[in-house]
């Protein structure tokens, strides 16, 4: 009698997907100092601003993170009106 063998066909579970987040980009600069100046100005006004750096060393000033594009768009419109900052909603890729 042969011993029982275990099946190696265990069900593979994929890693849970990260939720898709959106952010508002309000500026992009080649110099970190310029990006930091805008970031601090927005923070003083109560916005959750932060700076990210692209692979091409462009410093992006972004505001907040949202679970829906609609919520991001609402704040983007407010920033455009109140702060007179051109901006756009984009996917958040992490800091």
C-alpha positions in Angstrom: 0.0 0.0 0.0 1.4 3.4 -1.0 1.0 6.4 1.3 -1.5 9.0 0.2 0.0 11.9 -1.7 -1.1 15.5 -1.4 -2.2 17.4 -4.4 0.0 20.3 -5.4 -2.9 22.0 -7.1 -3.6 24.5 -4.3 -5.7 27.4 -5.3 -3.6 30.4 -6.1 -4.8 33.6 -4.6 -3.8 36.8 -6.3 -2.7 39.7 -4.1 -5.6 42.1 -3.3 -5.7 45.0 -5.8 -4.8 48.4 -4.4 -7.8 50.7 -4.6 -7.6 53.2 -7.4 -6.9 56.6 -6.0 -7.0 60.0 -7.6 -5.2 63.2 -6.8 -5.2 66.8 -8.1 -2.0 68.1 -9.7 -1.6 71.8 -9.3 2.0 72.3 -10.4 5.1 70.6 -11.9 8.6 72.0 -11.5 12.2 71.1 -12.4 13.4 72.6 -9.1 12.3 71.0 -5.8 12.5 74.4 -4.0 9.7 75.8 -6.3 7.5 72.8 -5.7 8.1 73.0 -1.9 7.1 76.7 -1.9 3.7 75.9 -3.6 3.2 72.9 -1.3 3.8 75.0 1.8 1.5 77.8 0.6 -1.3 75.3 0.0 -0.8 73.6 3.4 -1.1 77.0 5.1 -4.5 77.4 3.4 -5.6 74.0 4.7 -5.0 71.7 1.7 -3.4 68.3 2.1 -0.6 69.2 -0.4 2.5 67.0 -1.1 5.3 66.8 -3.6 6.1 63.7 -5.7 9.1 63.2 -8.0 8.9 61.6 -11.4 11.5 59.4 -12.9 12.5 62.4 -15.1 13.1 64.4 -11.9 10.1 66.6 -12.3 8.6 67.7 -8.9 4.8 67.5 -9.0 2.7 69.4 -6.4 -0.5 67.4 -5.7 -3.4 67.8 -3.4 -5.1 65.1 -1.4 -6.1 61.5 -2.4 -9.6 60.5 -3.4 -11.4 57.2 -3.9 -13.5 58.6 -6.7 -12.7 60.8 -9.6 -15.9 62.7 -8.9 -14.8 63.7 -5.4 -11.4 64.8 -6.8 -13.0 66.9 -9.5 -15.1 68.8 -7.0 -12.1 69.9 -5.0 -10.2 70.6 -8.2 -12.9 73.0 -9.3 -12.8 74.7 -5.9 -9.1 75.1 -6.1 -9.4 76.6 -9.6 -12.0 79.1 -8.5 -10.7 80.0 -5.0 -6.9 79.8 -5.5 -6.8 80.6 -9.2 -4.6 77.6 -9.8 -5.0 75.6 -13.0 -5.0 71.9 -12.2 -6.1 68.5 -13.3 -7.2 65.2 -11.8 -4.9 62.3 -12.2 -4.4 58.8 -10.9 -2.4 58.7 -7.7 0.7 56.5 -8.1 2.1 56.8 -4.6 4.6 59.0 -2.8 
